[in-house]
Amino acid sequence: MAIQDCCSQPGLRPFADAKADMLGQLDTLDTNELVPLEQALNRILAEEVTSPLDVPAFTNSAMDGYALQAADATAGQGLALIGTSLAGHPFTGRVESGQCVRIMTGAALPLGADSVEMQENCTSANNRVTFAQAVRPGQNVRQAAEDVAQGEVVFKAGMRINARVLSVLASLGLEQVPVRRPLRVALLSTGDELKRPGELLAPGEIYDSNRTGLAAMLGRLGVEITDYGIIADDPTLIRQTFLKAASSHDAIVTSGGVSVGDADHTKAVLEEVGRIGFWKLAVKPGKPFAFGHIDQCAFFGLPGNPVSAAVTFHLLVRPALAKLAGEQLFPAITLQATALMPFRKSPGRMDFQRGWVETQADGSLGVVPAGSQSSAVFSAMAEANCLLHLEQDRGHVEKGDTVTLELIDGLYW
């Protein structure tokens, strides 16, 4: 029998329960704004988008070639060339039986024509075009509204506008887009031992890496960040900072000070000035995670260990901010892989271990640990490309066992 995790004392909240409880305590902000299309990248759609037009607006050619009536095109058949249709300069006549029109990609299909044969299969001489093979009706033709029909719902509210979405919005001719107001997030670290990169370190001091990584992760979410820097392990300073940040932000993200040491004041101050939703989870890494509110401002207290901070941000803060922002966030896609080496684990907490997954010769996925699984060793996190989801009651993973994982490329930007 596997030995129980020494840190898995009774009363820890299971991960799934804690996440569901947290999301249930958060309300989506309802402040919207119109922004120019060129400023909409990475914003959240506030309303569904309905197409004002057909895309494409007219039937057009998918190839450079010749527009004709398919019934006329048989191998060796010659047709009279009566004109040219260019993109932006359509042929205005009508194609009758026995006739064809030179046409370019994107050009409007002339009246009477129903197909396009690519130029590589045609021979043109003396205003006659000979076809090397038969042509089927509709060949190489893009029908009007084939992409999007007028009145069709193209995107639902909550969609994050990436480059692909932006291109579709542009194809609809939209000049402005209704989006959610960006979340205002306060970010800070606590700890007397922390210094900014570039400062000289005294004995016992370390550089604050969490704030840099968390700011990068928040930046990818399109939020407005206020960096409160490093706050000393002083309850009065922490209290003042929390109250100031809560008065003008939608969320506060901290790292450090949520454990049970003599200098860990974050949880106690949160309990004093706000309310705690939960504290301590049955997860590894990230057990001393705190969630709550100060007035209407959501509070996320991340552990100080860098791996714990990054993992809990990804697993808990990311979906929480999505709920606040009105983003339609879908569950992470998980995959099944075979452990190519053992993974050490004790029952008692859900364990999100870092791994490296690759496709094996037989096409299956195989995964190995990505270095040390210590929550203080972030270099292994930087080398990982997946996060294993090892169940709470599971013990050691042996070579050949099946595990569940999600890809984390881009997790810690």
N, C-alpha and C positions, 0 to 999 in steps of 0.2 A: 504494500500500500504506500502511495506517495505521501510524504510528510507535508502537513499543512504549512502554508506560508506563514512565517513568524510575524509578518506585518498585517495579517488578515484577521484582526480581532473582530468579535461579533459587533454588529451594528453598522458595518460599512454598507453604503448603498450600492446595489448592483448597477452596472453601467447603463443598461437599457432603461431601467426604471428612473434613474437620475436624469438621463437625457430627456425622457418623455415628460417628467415632472417639470424640468427647467423650461422646455418649450411651452408647456401649458401655462407658465407664469409670465410669459412675455406677450405683449401686444404689438402688432404691427403699427408703425407710425404711418399716419395718413396724410402727410404733407407732400403735395406734388408740385411740379413746376414744368413749364415748357422750355426746352433748350433747343438751340439750332442743331441740325443733324450732325454737323462736324464736331459738336461737343458732347455727343451722346455715347461715345465709346465707354464701355464698362459701367454704364448706368443701368438702373432697373426700370423696366417699363411699368408705368403706373396704370395703364389702361390697355385693353386689347386693341390690336391694330387690324383694321379692316381695309382691304385694298380698294382704293378709289378708281381703279382701272384694271383692264386685262393686261397680263404680262405673259407673252408679248402682246402688244396691242394689235398686231396684224400678222397674218400667216406669212412666213418668210423662209428663206433658204438656209439650210444647215451646211451647205457646201458651195464652193465655186464650181459652176458647171452650166447646165442648160435646163431651163424650165420648159415643160411640155405636157401633153396629155399622154399618160402612160400607155393607153391603148395604141398609140402611134409608134411606140418605140419597140422595135424588134431588131434582132441582130442583122446588121447590114442595111437597115432602113435609113434613108436620108430625109431630113426635114429642112424646110426653108427657114433660115435665120432672119427674123424680122425686127430685131432690136436688142436693147440691153437694159437690164434692171440692176442699178447700183444701190448700195446702202445709202439711204437718204435721198436717192434720186430714182424713184420707181418708174418702170415702164408703164405708160398710161393707156396703151392699147389693149387688145384682147388676143389671146392665143387661140387660133382655130385649129381644127384637125389638119395635120400636115405641116404645122409650123412649130417653131421653138424660139426661145429668147435666151440670150446670154445673160447669166445671173451670177451675182457675187454673194458670199456668205452674209447673211443678215438683211439682204435686200428683200423687198416685198414680192411675194409670188404674184405674177400677173393674173388678171382675170382669164379664166378658161384653162389655165394650167393646173395640174393636180400633183405634179411630181418634179423632182430634179435629179438629173443624172450627173455624177461628178465628171469633171472635164477629163480626167485620166482615162475614162472609158469612151471618149468621143474623138472624132476626127472632123476638123472644120476646114472647108475649102470652098471658095467661090460662093459664099453666103449659103452654103448647105452644110448641115451637120449630120454625120453618120455615126450610128450607135453600135457599139460592139456587142451589146447584149440587151435582153428584154429589161424593161423597167416596171417595177410594181407600183400601183397607185399609192401615193403618199410618201414615196421614198425620198429621204433627205429633206423633208419638209417639217418645219416647226409650226404647229397650229396656233392660231390666236388663243390666248388664255390657257395654253398648255402648261405654263408655270404657275400662274395665279389668276384666278377669275375675279372680276369686279364684284365686290360685296363679300368676298371670302375672308374669314378670320385667318390672318396670316400668323400672328403671334398673340399669345395670351398675356395678360398682366402677370408680372413677376419674372419675365424673361430678362436675363442679363444680356446686355447688348455687346456682343463680341464683334469681331471684324466681319464674320459671315452674316450675322443679323443686320449689321450696319449696311452691308451691300444690298440686301433684300429691301431694306427700308428706302435706300436710294433709288432702287429700281421702281419703287412705287411713286416716286416723285415727291416724297414728303420733305418739307423744308424744316419742320419742327417736330419734336417727339415729346410726348408726355412721360415724364420720369419721376421716380421717387426722389425726395430730397436726400442727399448723402447723409449717412449717419455721422454724428460727431462723437469721436471716441477719444477718451483721455488715456494715455499710456504712461506707465511709470514702473520703476524698479525700486525695491526696498533692500537695504543692507549696508551696514557700515563698511563692509569689506569691498564694496564695489567701486570701481573707477572707470571713467570713460576711456575708450581706446585712445592712446597717445599720451596719457598722463603717466607719470612715474609711479611705480608700485612700491609701497612700503611692505615690510614683512607681514604676511597674512592677508594681503589684498589681492584681488583678482579683477580682471576686466569684465565689465557688464556686456555680455554677448546677447542676453535675452532680448533686451530692448531693440537692438539692431535687427535681429531676426523677426521679432514680432511686428515691428514697424513695417518691414518688407512684406510680411504676410497680410497685414492690414491694408497696405498700399495696393495690393493686388485686388482687394475687395472694393476699391473706390471710395473708401471712407475718408472723412476729414480728421486728421490726427493732430492732437495737441500733445506734445512731448513734455511731460513734467519732470523728466530726468530721473535722477537717483535721489530717493528720499532716505534719510538716515533712520536708523532703528530707534526712533523716538516717537512714542505714542501721540504726543501733542502735535508734532510736525505731520505725522501720518493723518491724524484726524483733520487738521486744517486743510491738507491737500485733498483728502477725500471729499470734504464738504464743498470746497471751491470747485473741484472738477464736476461733482454731481449737479451743481447749480446751472451748468451750461453745456452739459454733454448728455448723449443718449446712453452711453455705456462707458465704463471704466475697466481697463485691463491692466492688472498688476502682475508682477512676478516676484516671488519671495515672500517670506513672512507668514505663510499659512500653515506651517507645521506646529509643533508643540514645544519648541525651544524657548528659553528665557527671553530671547531677542525677537521672537516671532509675534508681532503685534497686529498683523493685518486682520486676522479673523476676529480678535477681540475688539478692535476699533469698529469693524463692520457691524458687529453685534451691538455696539454702543450707539452708533449714529444711524444705523439702518436696520435691515432685517435679513436674516440668513435663510436662504432657500434650502440649502444643504451644504454639508462640509464632510469631507472624507468619503472617498469612493472605493469600491472593490475593484480597482484597476491598477495595473502596473505597466508603465510608470505613470505617476500622477495621482497617487492616493490623496494627498492633502489639497485637493482642489476645492475652492469655495465659490459658491454662487449665491447671489442675493440682490438686494436693491437698496439704494440710498435715495429716499423719496421715489421719484419715477425713473431714476437712472439705474440701469442694470449694472451689476458688479460681477466681475469675473476675476477671482484670485487664483493665479496659476502658481504652481510650485516653482521654487528657485532653481532646481536642477534643470539644465538646458533641454535635455531630451524630454523630460516631463512637461516642461512649458510648451515645447513645440507640439508634442503629441496631444495634450489636452486642448490646445488651441484648435488643432485640426478636428478633433473628435467632438468637442463641445462648444467652443466659442464660435467657430465658423458657422455651424447650423443655427446657433442662437442669434448671431448678427444677421443671418439671412432671414430669420423670422421677423426681427425688428425692421429690417429694410423692405420687407414684402417680396423677397426674392423666392422664386420657385426653385427650391433646392431638392434634388433627387438623391436617394440613397447611393452611397458609393457602390460601384460595381466590384464584386468580389469574385475571386477565381480560386480554383482548387489546384494544389500543387503537391508534389511528393517531396518530403524532407530527405535531402541527400546526406544530411548529417543530423545527429541528435540536437534537440533544443531542450535545455534545462528549464523546468517549470514546476512549481508546487501548486497544488489546489488551493483555492481560496480567493483568488482575484483573477479577473479577466486580464490577460497579458497581451500587450501589443508590442511584440518583438520586431526588431528591425532585421530585414533579410535582403538577400540578393537572389532574384528569380531569373531563370533563363530557360529557353526552349531547348529540350533535349533532342537527341537524334531521332527518337521515335515520335516527335511532335508534342509530347507531353511537357508539362512545366515541372521543373525541379528547383528547390530553394535551399539555400544554405544561410547560416547566420552571417550578418554583416558586422563582423568584429564583436567587440564587447557589448553586452546588453546592459551595462551600467547606465543609470539615468544621468550620470555626470560626464559620460564619454560621448561628446557630440560628434567627434570625428567619424565614429562608426555610423551615426545617423546620416552624415553627409555622404557616406559611401553607399547607403542603402538605396534600393529602388522599390521596396515593398514593405508593407506593414502587415505582419501576421496577426490574425485574430484568434488567439488561443483561449478557449472557453474557460469560464471561471472554475469549474470543477475538474478540469483536465490536469493531469500530471505531466511528467516528462514526455517529450515527443521523441520517438525512436526513429532511426533511419528507416525509410520506407513507409512511414505513416503519412496519411493525407492531412493537409492543413489548409485552412482558409486564409486568403491574403487579399490585400488591395494594393494597387500600384500607387506609389507616392511621388512619382516624378513631378517636381514642381511644388511639393508640400512646403518646403522651407526655402523660400526664394532668395 
